Amino acid sequence: MAKYEQDLKETFNHYGFPLTAHQVAQFDRYRTELLRWNKHINLTAITDNDEIIHKHFLDSLSVLEHISLKTGDSVIDIGTGAGFPGIALKIYIPDIRLTLVESSKKKVGFLKFLVPQLDLHRKTTVEILAERAEVCSQQQEHIGTYDWVFTRYLAAIRDSAVYCMPLLKPTGKWVAYKSGEETIKAEIDESATCLRALGGTIENALQNPKFDRSYIVMRRVKL
């Protein structure tokens, strides 16, 4: 096993995310292609191998310490960019049904190349949409379809709720990755009225100091 693969495996294991040999190979290939494509299109400012592990791969998976993705769950990653957190989650839990939404055609080109390279279609097909989230949220095939909506680097909740809430099943949840505890409370307060108008509410605000990350979990209001 190459040194990077060994470091990756040991680091994931240290943080409580043990990997199979196949998953180690997938994450290693992900890193390789991310850096190769990044020379030509702007995918990430993070290019150090160790930082890719911590700030992209483990950061994406860190939410799993707070939520449970089940076999067959339908997941949509809005504004996925280079595939975070969606592809990392799919590598770790292959049985989820994943949809990636990204408006940049260049980044979509990377995702369409990457998915078969990582053998992500083995369990369920990954759908990649070269579209703005605002458009997806108005399309019948996406409205009320998803168990989970994930947003990692996206606008404030107040601004993104209008195209994230409609995607949820009645029992679905939207998880927004956030950083900076001081700004999170203000964002929650500012979004309350908008969420109520869309039939949603904030279920929880979770902190994960180990990864310096917070998550705001939202759900539909049961009528």
Residue, then its C-alpha position, 0 to 999 in steps of 0.5 A: m500500500a502506498k504511503y498516502e493510502q496508508d496515511l489515509k486509512e490510519t487517519f480515517n480509522h483514528y477519527g472513527f471512520p474505518l475504510t475497506a481496501h476498496q474505499v481506500a483506493q476510491f478516496d486515493r483516486y478521488r484525491t488524484e483526479l481532484l488535483r489533476w483536474n484542479k490544474h485546469i479548472n478551479l475545483t479547490a484551494i486545498t491541495d495539500n494531501d493531509e488537508i484534503i483528507h481532513k478538510h474535504f474527506l473527513d469534513s464531509l463524513s463528519v456529519l455521520e457522527h450526528i445523523s444516520l444514513k440508511t440503505g436506500d436513502s435518497v440524498i441530494d447535494i446542492g451546490t456540490g462543487a467538486g463533490f463534497p459532501g455527496i461523493a465522500l458520503k457515497i463512497y462511505i455508504p455505497d447504498i444511498r441514492l445520490t443526486l449531485v446538483e452543480s451549476s458550473k458546467k466545468k465542475v459537472g464535467f469533472l463529476k461526470f468523469l469522476v463517478p465512473q472512475l470511482d465505481l460509484h454506480r456499483k450499488t445505485t446510479v449517481e445522478i448529476l444535474a448541471e442545473r441551478a438549485e432554484v430550477c431543480s426545486q421547481q421540477q416535479e421529479h425533484i419536489g418532495t423526493y429526498d430523505w436528505v438535502f445536504t448543503r456545505y458551501l451555500a448561501a445563508i439558510r434564509d436565502s437557500a430555504v426556498y429551494c431546499m425545503p421543497l425537495l424534502k419528503p414529508t419526513g426528510k431533513w435538510v442538513a446545512y454544514k456551517s462554521g463559526e459558532e457566533t454567526i450560526k445563532a444569528e443565521i438561525d434567528e434570521s431564517a425562522t420566519c422564512l422557514r415557517a412560511l415554507g412549512g419548515t422548522i429548525e430541529n437542531a443545531l449541532q456542534n462537532p468540535k473535533f472537526d471544527r464544524s456545526y450542522i443546522v438540521m431542518r425538517r418539515v413541520k408536521l401538520 
